[in-house]
Amino acid sequence: MIRTPLCGMLGIEHPILQGGMAWAATAELAAAVSNAGALGIVGAGNASPEAVRQELRRTRELTDRPFGANVPIFTAGAEETLQVFIDEKVSVVTIGGGNAGPYLEPLQQAGIRVIPVVASVALARRMARQGVDALIAEGMESGGHIGDVATLPLVPQVVDAVDLPVIAAGGIADGRGLAAALALGAVGIQMGTRFICTTECQAHPNYKQKIVKAHDRSTMVAGGSFGHPVRSIRGPFIRRFEKLERKGCSEEELMAFGAGTLQAAVVDGDMVHGSVMAGQCAGLVDDVVPAKVLVERIVAQAEAIIRRNAALLGP
C-alpha cells in the first residue's frame, strides 16, 4: 500500500483526493470516494448555503470516513458557504479560483485543514506564508477554470518553493499519474474528470459519455481574453462562446451567455447548450466504474509502476 504524509494528515488510506466539481461532486460521490479510502469532497460551487448544508449532512449519513468540501472563491455567496463549512464542522476545505487569503482566518480558527488550489509558484508561496496545511498544484491540463502552467513543470517548482505537502492535479486519471506525481515530489493527487465517470457520480449519463468518447485533442480553452480561461470538451456551446469572444464581446456579455450552462450539461445532460467542462485526461477515460473499483485500480497500477522502476536501479 502506498502511504504518504497526506494519508496521516487527512486520515485516509490512499493519497487521492476527489475534485470538488460544481453540480457533479454531490454527497453520493464524495461518500463513495471516502468509503473507498480516498478523500471525497463535496462541491459547493453555484449552490445556495442551505443546499450546501443539506449536502454535507447527507454525506455524513453515507460515510463515517473523513471527507472535505470545496468552494471557488469567485462564486457568489462564497463567504456564506465557508461559514456553512464551519458550522457543519467540515474537517478539510479546498479553495480554488484565486487568492484564498482573506478567507483563511475563520477556517483556521475553527480547526479546519485548509488546502488551497494554486496555479503558480507565486500564489503557492503566498498561501504558505499564511499558514495553510497543504497545497494543490493544479496544471492547465485540468478541466474548468485553469491557470497557464502545465502540471509537469508546475508541481516540482511548487514542491521546491514551499515547505508544505503538495498535491498534484491536472491531467491525472490513472495510476501512472499517481506514480508520476510522487516522482515529482508530490504527496498525492487530486482528480476531477476521472471521478465524474463513476457510477456514484450523479452527473447526467450524456456528460459521462462525452468524457468516455473523448480523445487527446477533444478539449479546448475559451475565456482567456478576459482572464478566466476555462477548459471544456469541444461542442456547440463552447464553439459559440469562442466565436463571440473573437468578435470582441464584453466580459459581461460572455458571462451572461455562459450563465447556467455547466448545470445544463451536468444535471440536464444538454450537450448542445451546456458547458461540458473536462480536463485533457478525458482521453484516458474509457469506462464508468464504481469509485471503489477506480481507487483500487489506480493504487494497484501505481504500486506496480513504483516496484518496476525500483528494479531499474539494479543490485
C-alpha positions as CSV (number, residue, x, y, z in Angstrom):
1,M,0.0,0.0,0.0
2,I,1.2,3.5,-0.9
3,R,1.3,5.7,2.2
4,T,2.5,9.3,2.2
5,P,2.3,12.1,4.8
6,L,-1.0,13.1,3.3
7,C,-2.6,9.9,4.5
8,G,-1.9,10.6,8.1
9,M,-2.7,14.3,7.8
10,L,-6.2,13.6,6.4
11,G,-7.0,10.2,8.0
12,I,-7.2,8.4,4.6
13,E,-5.8,5.2,3.3
14,H,-4.8,6.3,-0.2
15,P,-3.2,9.6,-1.2
16,I,-6.0,10.5,-3.6
17,L,-8.4,13.5,-3.4
18,Q,-11.6,13.9,-5.5
19,G,-12.0,17.3,-7.1
20,G,-14.9,19.4,-5.9
21,M,-16.7,19.9,-9.2
22,A,-19.8,22.0,-9.1
23,W,-23.0,20.1,-9.7
24,A,-21.1,16.8,-10.0
25,A,-19.4,16.4,-6.6
26,T,-22.5,15.6,-4.6
27,A,-22.9,13.6,-1.4
28,E,-23.2,10.3,-3.3
29,L,-19.8,10.8,-5.0
30,A,-18.0,12.3,-2.0
31,A,-19.2,9.5,0.3
32,A,-18.3,6.7,-2.2
33,V,-14.8,8.1,-2.7
34,S,-14.2,8.4,1.1
35,N,-15.6,4.9,1.6
36,A,-13.0,3.7,-0.9
37,G,-10.3,5.0,1.3
38,A,-9.6,8.3,-0.5
39,L,-10.9,11.8,0.3
40,G,-14.3,12.6,-1.1
41,I,-15.1,16.3,-1.5
42,V,-18.5,18.0,-1.7
43,G,-18.5,20.7,-4.4
44,A,-20.4,23.8,-3.2
45,G,-19.9,26.0,-6.3
46,N,-23.1,27.6,-7.5
47,A,-25.2,26.1,-4.7
48,S,-27.0,28.1,-2.0
49,P,-25.7,27.9,1.6
50,E,-28.7,25.9,2.7
51,A,-28.3,23.4,-0.2
52,V,-24.7,23.0,0.8
53,R,-25.6,22.4,4.4
54,Q,-28.0,19.6,3.4
55,E,-25.4,18.1,1.1
56,L,-22.9,17.9,3.8
57,R,-25.3,16.4,6.2
58,R,-26.3,13.8,3.6
59,T,-22.6,12.9,3.1
60,R,-22.2,12.4,6.8
61,E,-25.1,9.9,6.7
62,L,-23.5,8.0,3.8
63,T,-20.0,7.7,5.3
64,D,-18.2,7.7,8.6
65,R,-14.9,8.4,6.9
66,P,-13.2,11.8,6.6
67,F,-14.5,14.0,3.7
68,G,-14.0,17.6,2.6
69,A,-15.7,20.4,0.9
70,N,-14.8,22.9,-1.8
71,V,-15.9,26.3,-2.9
72,P,-14.4,28.6,-5.7
73,I,-14.0,32.0,-4.1
74,F,-15.2,33.8,-7.2
75,T,-18.7,32.3,-6.9
76,A,-21.5,34.4,-5.4
77,G,-22.0,33.7,-1.7
78,A,-18.6,32.1,-1.2
79,E,-18.3,33.7,2.3
80,E,-21.6,32.4,3.4
81,T,-20.7,28.9,2.1
82,L,-17.5,28.9,4.1
83,Q,-19.5,29.8,7.2
84,V,-21.6,26.7,6.5
85,F,-18.4,24.6,6.3
86,I,-17.5,26.0,9.8
87,D,-21.0,25.4,11.2
88,E,-21.1,21.8,9.9
89,K,-17.6,21.1,11.2
90,V,-16.1,20.0,7.9
91,S,-12.6,18.6,8.5
92,V,-11.0,19.7,5.3
93,V,-11.7,22.6,2.9
94,T,-10.2,23.1,-0.5
95,I,-10.5,26.5,-2.0
96,G,-9.9,27.4,-5.6
97,G,-10.4,30.3,-8.0
98,G,-7.8,32.8,-6.8
99,N,-6.2,34.1,-3.6
100,A,-7.9,32.4,-0.6
101,G,-6.0,34.6,1.9
102,P,-9.0,36.8,3.1
103,Y,-11.0,33.7,3.9
104,L,-8.4,31.6,5.8
105,E,-8.6,33.0,9.4
106,P,-12.1,31.9,10.3
107,L,-11.5,28.4,8.9
108,Q,-8.2,28.0,10.7
109,Q,-9.7,29.3,13.9
110,A,-12.4,26.5,13.6
111,G,-9.6,23.9,13.3
112,I,-10.3,23.1,9.7
113,R,-7.5,21.9,7.5
114,V,-7.3,24.4,4.6
115,I,-5.8,23.2,1.2
116,P,-5.9,25.9,-1.5
117,V,-5.7,25.2,-5.2
118,V,-2.8,27.1,-6.7
119,A,-1.8,27.5,-10.4
120,S,1.5,29.4,-9.8
121,V,4.6,29.4,-7.6
122,A,3.9,33.0,-6.5
123,L,0.4,32.1,-5.2
124,A,1.8,28.9,-3.6
125,R,4.4,31.0,-1.6
126,R,1.7,33.5,-0.6
127,M,-0.6,30.7,0.7
128,A,2.3,29.0,2.5
129,R,3.2,32.3,4.4
130,Q,-0.4,32.5,5.6
131,G,-0.2,29.1,7.2
132,V,-2.3,26.7,5.1
133,D,-1.9,23.0,5.7
134,A,-1.1,21.8,2.2
135,L,-1.4,22.9,-1.4
136,I,-3.0,21.5,-4.6
137,A,-0.8,22.5,-7.5
138,E,-3.1,22.3,-10.5
139,G,-1.8,22.5,-14.0
140,M,-3.6,23.9,-17.0
141,E,-4.5,20.4,-18.3
142,S,-7.3,20.3,-15.8
143,G,-11.0,20.9,-16.6
144,G,-12.9,24.0,-15.7
145,H,-11.1,27.2,-14.7
146,I,-7.4,26.9,-15.3
147,G,-4.0,28.7,-15.0
148,D,-1.3,28.9,-17.6
149,V,1.4,26.5,-16.4
150,A,1.3,22.7,-17.1
151,T,1.3,20.1,-14.3
152,L,4.7,18.6,-15.1
153,P,6.7,21.8,-14.6
154,L,4.3,23.3,-12.0
155,V,4.4,20.6,-9.4
156,P,8.2,20.3,-8.8
157,Q,8.5,24.1,-8.8
158,V,5.8,24.4,-6.1
159,V,7.4,21.5,-4.2
160,D,10.8,23.3,-4.2
161,A,9.2,26.7,-3.3
162,V,7.3,25.7,-0.1
163,D,7.8,23.6,3.0
164,L,4.3,22.0,2.7
165,P,2.8,18.9,1.4
166,V,1.9,19.4,-2.3
167,I,-0.9,17.5,-4.1
168,A,-0.6,17.3,-7.9
169,A,-3.7,17.9,-10.1
170,G,-4.4,18.4,-13.7
171,G,-4.2,15.7,-16.4
172,I,-4.2,12.8,-13.9
173,A,-6.6,9.8,-14.5
174,D,-4.8,6.6,-13.5
175,G,-2.0,5.0,-11.5
176,R,0.6,6.3,-13.9
177,G,-0.4,9.8,-12.9
178,L,-0.1,8.9,-9.3
179,A,3.3,7.4,-9.7
180,A,4.5,10.3,-11.7
181,A,3.2,12.8,-9.2
182,L,5.1,11.1,-6.4
183,A,8.2,11.1,-8.5
184,L,7.8,14.9,-8.9
185,G,7.8,15.3,-5.1
186,A,4.0,15.5,-4.5
187,V,2.4,13.5,-1.7
188,G,-0.7,12.7,-3.5
189,I,-3.1,13.6,-6.4
190,Q,-6.4,15.2,-7.0
191,M,-8.6,14.0,-9.8
192,G,-11.8,15.6,-11.1
193,T,-12.6,14.5,-14.6
194,R,-11.9,10.8,-13.8
195,F,-14.2,10.7,-10.8
196,I,-17.1,12.1,-12.9
197,C,-17.1,8.7,-14.8
198,T,-18.0,6.7,-11.7
199,T,-21.3,5.1,-11.0
200,E,-21.9,7.1,-7.9
201,C,-21.4,10.4,-9.6
202,Q,-24.9,12.0,-10.2
203,A,-23.7,13.7,-13.4
204,H,-26.0,13.0,-16.4
205,P,-25.1,9.9,-18.5
206,N,-24.7,12.2,-21.5
207,Y,-21.9,14.1,-19.7
208,K,-20.2,10.9,-18.7
209,Q,-20.3,9.5,-22.2
210,K,-18.9,12.7,-23.7
211,I,-15.9,12.2,-21.5
212,V,-15.6,8.4,-22.3
213,K,-15.7,9.1,-26.0
214,A,-13.1,11.9,-25.8
215,H,-9.6,11.7,-27.3
216,D,-6.4,13.5,-26.7
217,R,-7.4,16.7,-28.6
218,S,-11.1,16.8,-27.5
219,T,-10.8,19.7,-25.2
220,M,-10.3,23.4,-25.8
221,V,-9.8,26.6,-23.8
222,A,-12.0,29.7,-24.0
223,G,-12.4,32.8,-21.9
224,G,-8.7,33.7,-21.8
225,S,-9.3,37.2,-23.3
226,F,-10.8,38.4,-20.0
227,G,-8.7,36.5,-17.6
228,H,-10.9,33.5,-16.9
229,P,-9.7,30.6,-19.2
230,V,-11.9,27.5,-18.9
231,R,-11.2,24.1,-20.4
232,S,-14.1,22.2,-21.8
233,I,-14.8,19.4,-24.3
234,R,-15.4,20.8,-27.8
235,G,-19.1,21.2,-28.6
236,P,-21.7,23.6,-29.8
237,F,-21.8,25.8,-26.8
238,I,-18.0,26.3,-26.3
239,R,-17.6,27.0,-30.0
240,R,-20.3,29.7,-30.0
241,F,-18.6,31.1,-26.9
242,E,-15.3,31.2,-28.6
243,K,-16.8,32.9,-31.7
244,L,-18.3,35.6,-29.5
245,E,-15.0,36.1,-27.7
246,R,-13.2,36.5,-31.0
247,K,-15.8,39.1,-32.1
248,G,-14.8,41.2,-29.1
249,C,-17.9,40.8,-26.9
250,S,-17.5,42.2,-23.4
251,E,-16.9,40.2,-20.3
252,E,-20.4,40.9,-19.1
253,E,-21.9,39.7,-22.3
254,L,-19.9,36.5,-22.3
255,M,-20.6,35.8,-18.6
256,A,-24.3,36.3,-19.3
257,F,-24.1,33.9,-22.3
258,G,-22.4,31.3,-20.1
259,A,-24.6,31.6,-17.1
260,G,-26.2,28.2,-16.1
261,T,-24.5,26.3,-18.9
262,L,-22.5,24.0,-16.6
263,Q,-25.7,23.0,-14.8
264,A,-27.3,22.4,-18.1
265,A,-24.6,19.9,-19.1
266,V,-24.0,18.2,-15.8
267,V,-27.6,18.0,-14.5
268,D,-29.7,18.1,-17.6
269,G,-27.4,16.4,-20.0
270,D,-27.7,19.1,-22.6
271,M,-24.7,18.7,-24.9
272,V,-25.8,21.4,-27.2
273,H,-26.3,24.4,-24.9
274,G,-24.3,23.1,-22.0
275,S,-20.7,23.7,-21.0
276,V,-19.0,20.3,-20.8
277,M,-16.1,21.1,-18.6
278,A,-13.4,18.4,-18.5
279,G,-9.6,18.0,-18.4
280,Q,-7.3,16.8,-21.1
281,C,-7.1,13.4,-19.3
282,A,-10.6,12.7,-20.7
283,G,-8.8,10.9,-23.4
284,L,-7.6,8.4,-20.8
285,V,-11.1,7.6,-19.6
286,D,-12.8,4.7,-21.3
287,D,-15.3,3.4,-18.7
288,V,-17.7,4.2,-15.9
289,V,-17.0,2.2,-12.8
290,P,-17.7,2.3,-9.0
291,A,-15.5,4.7,-7.1
292,K,-14.0,1.8,-5.1
293,V,-13.0,-0.1,-8.2
294,L,-11.4,3.1,-9.6
295,V,-9.4,3.9,-6.5
296,E,-8.2,0.3,-6.1
297,R,-7.2,0.2,-9.8
298,I,-5.2,3.4,-9.6
299,V,-3.4,2.3,-6.4
300,A,-2.6,-1.1,-7.8
301,Q,-1.2,0.4,-11.1
302,A,0.9,2.9,-9.2
303,E,2.3,0.3,-6.9
304,A,3.3,-1.9,-9.9
305,I,5.0,1.0,-11.6
306,I,6.9,2.0,-8.5
307,R,8.1,-1.6,-8.0
308,R,9.1,-1.9,-11.7
309,N,11.0,1.4,-11.6
310,A,12.8,0.5,-8.4
311,A,14.1,-2.6,-10.1
312,L,15.8,-0.4,-12.7
313,L,18.4,0.5,-10.0
314,G,19.8,-3.0,-10.2
315,P,21.5,-4.8,-7.3
